[in-house]
Amino acid sequence: MTVQNDLALEAKFTIENKSGLHTRPGAMLVKIAKQFDSDISITNLTSNGKPENAKSLMKLMTCGVKCGHEILVTLKGHDAKLALKAIDEGIQSGLGE
């Protein structure tokens, strides 16, 4: 995890879900992200994707995150640390799978 300043964070995760971030785990990630005020984006580093809004399931689906892909989560806002902790816990628990 890299702290850019007081309000912006970045963290890399490897997605272990067998089907990647398909609809069910993707929706769980969006649900977690929507609990926070911070701007949260997801970038699929494995496919050199562009940052997408983590609070939109449609945008998240365009990332095409498959099992084993590395993603970059970027968070900006006053509750970024709390949001990152929740996202980390969600990913580590398999996002409902």
ZADO-1210 file (C-alpha; in nm, 4 decimals, padded with zeros to 6 digits):
<atoms>
<atom x="00.0000" y="00.0000" z="00.0000" code="MET" pos="1"/>
<atom x="00.1300" y="00.3455" z="-00.0897" code="THR" pos="2"/>
<atom x="00.0106" y="00.6549" z="00.0930" code="VAL" pos="3"/>
<atom x="00.0202" y="00.9503" z="-00.1466" code="GLN" pos="4"/>
<atom x="-00.0964" y="01.2096" z="00.1060" code="ASN" pos="5"/>
<atom x="-00.3395" y="01.2370" z="00.3958" code="ASP" pos="6"/>
<atom x="-00.6418" y="01.1862" z="00.1735" code="LEU" pos="7"/>
<atom x="-00.5286" y="00.9619" z="-00.1129" code="ALA" pos="8"/>
<atom x="-00.4305" y="00.5956" z="-00.0920" code="LEU" pos="9"/>
<atom x="-00.3406" y="00.3209" z="-00.3384" code="GLU" pos="10"/>
<atom x="-00.3301" y="-00.0526" z="-00.2818" code="ALA" pos="11"/>
<atom x="-00.2734" y="-00.3523" z="-00.5082" code="LYS" pos="12"/>
<atom x="-00.4702" y="-00.6747" z="-00.4744" code="PHE" pos="13"/>
<atom x="-00.4668" y="-01.0055" z="-00.6601" code="THR" pos="14"/>
<atom x="-00.8170" y="-01.1360" z="-00.7268" code="ILE" pos="15"/>
<atom x="-00.8448" y="-01.5018" z="-00.6258" code="GLU" pos="16"/>
<atom x="-01.2141" y="-01.5580" z="-00.7071" code="ASN" pos="17"/>
<atom x="-01.2408" y="-01.8451" z="-00.9590" code="LYS" pos="18"/>
<atom x="-01.4517" y="-01.6370" z="-01.1970" code="SER" pos="19"/>
<atom x="-01.2819" y="-01.3054" z="-01.1216" code="GLY" pos="20"/>
<atom x="-01.4974" y="-01.0029" z="-01.0477" code="LEU" pos="21"/>
<atom x="-01.8091" y="-01.1266" z="-01.2234" code="HIS" pos="22"/>
<atom x="-02.1535" y="-01.0009" z="-01.1185" code="THR" pos="23"/>
<atom x="-02.1842" y="-01.1394" z="-00.7635" code="ARG" pos="24"/>
<atom x="-01.8404" y="-01.0469" z="-00.6223" code="PRO" pos="25"/>
<atom x="-01.8414" y="-00.7290" z="-00.8306" code="GLY" pos="26"/>
<atom x="-02.1717" y="-00.6254" z="-00.6745" code="ALA" pos="27"/>
<atom x="-02.0294" y="-00.6987" z="-00.3288" code="MET" pos="28"/>
<atom x="-01.7273" y="-00.4765" z="-00.4009" code="LEU" pos="29"/>
<atom x="-01.9567" y="-00.1978" z="-00.5258" code="VAL" pos="30"/>
<atom x="-02.1710" y="-00.2340" z="-00.2121" code="LYS" pos="31"/>
<atom x="-01.8629" y="-00.1929" z="00.0066" code="ILE" pos="32"/>
<atom x="-01.7381" y="00.1081" z="-00.1929" code="ALA" pos="33"/>
<atom x="-02.0767" y="00.2840" z="-00.1788" code="LYS" pos="34"/>
<atom x="-02.0624" y="00.2897" z="00.2022" code="GLN" pos="35"/>
<atom x="-01.7928" y="00.5576" z="00.1861" code="PHE" pos="36"/>
<atom x="-01.7751" y="00.9185" z="00.0678" code="ASP" pos="37"/>
<atom x="-01.4285" y="00.8809" z="-00.0866" code="SER" pos="38"/>
<atom x="-01.3785" y="00.8555" z="-00.4609" code="ASP" pos="39"/>
<atom x="-01.2730" y="00.4963" z="-00.5257" code="ILE" pos="40"/>
<atom x="-01.1441" y="00.3631" z="-00.8556" code="SER" pos="41"/>
<atom x="-01.0318" y="00.0197" z="-00.9721" code="ILE" pos="42"/>
<atom x="-00.7690" y="-00.0354" z="-01.2417" code="THR" pos="43"/>
<atom x="-00.6978" y="-00.3791" z="-01.3888" code="ASN" pos="44"/>
<atom x="-00.3169" y="-00.3743" z="-01.3927" code="LEU" pos="45"/>
<atom x="-00.2939" y="-00.7159" z="-01.5600" code="THR" pos="46"/>
<atom x="-00.4723" y="-00.5954" z="-01.8736" code="SER" pos="47"/>
<atom x="-00.3346" y="-00.2388" z="-01.8589" code="ASN" pos="48"/>
<atom x="-00.6871" y="-00.1076" z="-01.8070" code="GLY" pos="49"/>
<atom x="-00.7937" y="00.2421" z="-01.7206" code="LYS" pos="50"/>
<atom x="-00.9312" y="00.3480" z="-01.3808" code="PRO" pos="51"/>
<atom x="-01.3037" y="00.2855" z="-01.3391" code="GLU" pos="52"/>
<atom x="-01.5465" y="00.3990" z="-01.0696" code="ASN" pos="53"/>
<atom x="-01.5689" y="00.1270" z="-00.8038" code="ALA" pos="54"/>
<atom x="-01.9178" y="00.2475" z="-00.7071" code="LYS" pos="55"/>
<atom x="-02.0629" y="00.1485" z="-01.0460" code="SER" pos="56"/>
<atom x="-02.1162" y="-00.2192" z="-01.1248" code="LEU" pos="57"/>
<atom x="-02.1351" y="-00.1433" z="-01.4981" code="MET" pos="58"/>
<atom x="-01.8002" y="00.0393" z="-01.4871" code="LYS" pos="59"/>
<atom x="-01.6438" y="-00.2340" z="-01.2745" code="LEU" pos="60"/>
<atom x="-01.7562" y="-00.5003" z="-01.5230" code="MET" pos="61"/>
<atom x="-01.5738" y="-00.3166" z="-01.8045" code="THR" pos="62"/>
<atom x="-01.2441" y="-00.3805" z="-01.6203" code="CYS" pos="63"/>
<atom x="-01.2632" y="-00.7495" z="-01.7137" code="GLY" pos="64"/>
<atom x="-01.0968" y="-00.8677" z="-01.3924" code="VAL" pos="65"/>
<atom x="-01.0360" y="-01.2432" z="-01.4030" code="LYS" pos="66"/>
<atom x="-00.8896" y="-01.4861" z="-01.1493" code="CYS" pos="67"/>
<atom x="-00.5249" y="-01.4046" z="-01.0837" code="GLY" pos="68"/>
<atom x="-00.5480" y="-01.0491" z="-01.2168" code="HIS" pos="69"/>
<atom x="-00.3846" y="-00.7720" z="-01.0163" code="GLU" pos="70"/>
<atom x="-00.5933" y="-00.4624" z="-00.9517" code="ILE" pos="71"/>
<atom x="-00.5025" y="-00.1195" z="-00.8201" code="LEU" pos="72"/>
<atom x="-00.7526" y="00.0434" z="-00.5856" code="VAL" pos="73"/>
<atom x="-00.7177" y="00.4214" z="-00.5607" code="THR" pos="74"/>
<atom x="-00.9057" y="00.6063" z="-00.2875" code="LEU" pos="75"/>
<atom x="-00.9351" y="00.9813" z="-00.2364" code="LYS" pos="76"/>
<atom x="-01.1287" y="01.1400" z="00.0465" code="GLY" pos="77"/>
<atom x="-01.1610" y="01.1855" z="00.4191" code="HIS" pos="78"/>
<atom x="-01.2658" y="00.8242" z="00.4835" code="ASP" pos="79"/>
<atom x="-01.0185" y="00.6618" z="00.2424" code="ALA" pos="80"/>
<atom x="-00.8404" y="00.4638" z="00.5169" code="LYS" pos="81"/>
<atom x="-01.1663" y="00.3152" z="00.6425" code="LEU" pos="82"/>
<atom x="-01.2777" y="00.2371" z="00.2877" code="ALA" pos="83"/>
<atom x="-00.9473" y="00.0676" z="00.2078" code="LEU" pos="84"/>
<atom x="-00.9729" y="-00.1448" z="00.5217" code="LYS" pos="85"/>
<atom x="-01.3262" y="-00.2538" z="00.4263" code="ALA" pos="86"/>
<atom x="-01.2257" y="-00.3302" z="00.0667" code="ILE" pos="87"/>
<atom x="-00.9221" y="-00.5268" z="00.1842" code="ASP" pos="88"/>
<atom x="-01.1391" y="-00.7314" z="00.4214" code="GLU" pos="89"/>
<atom x="-01.3960" y="-00.7887" z="00.1465" code="GLY" pos="90"/>
<atom x="-01.1397" y="-00.9081" z="-00.1055" code="ILE" pos="91"/>
<atom x="-00.9646" y="-01.1284" z="00.1507" code="GLN" pos="92"/>
<atom x="-01.2979" y="-01.2909" z="00.2419" code="SER" pos="93"/>
<atom x="-01.3760" y="-01.3688" z="-00.1240" code="GLY" pos="94"/>
<atom x="-01.6424" y="-01.0989" z="-00.1788" code="LEU" pos="95"/>
<atom x="-01.9269" y="-01.3290" z="-00.0837" code="GLY" pos="96"/>
<atom x="-01.8086" y="-01.6426" z="-00.2614" code="GLU" pos="97"/>
</atoms>
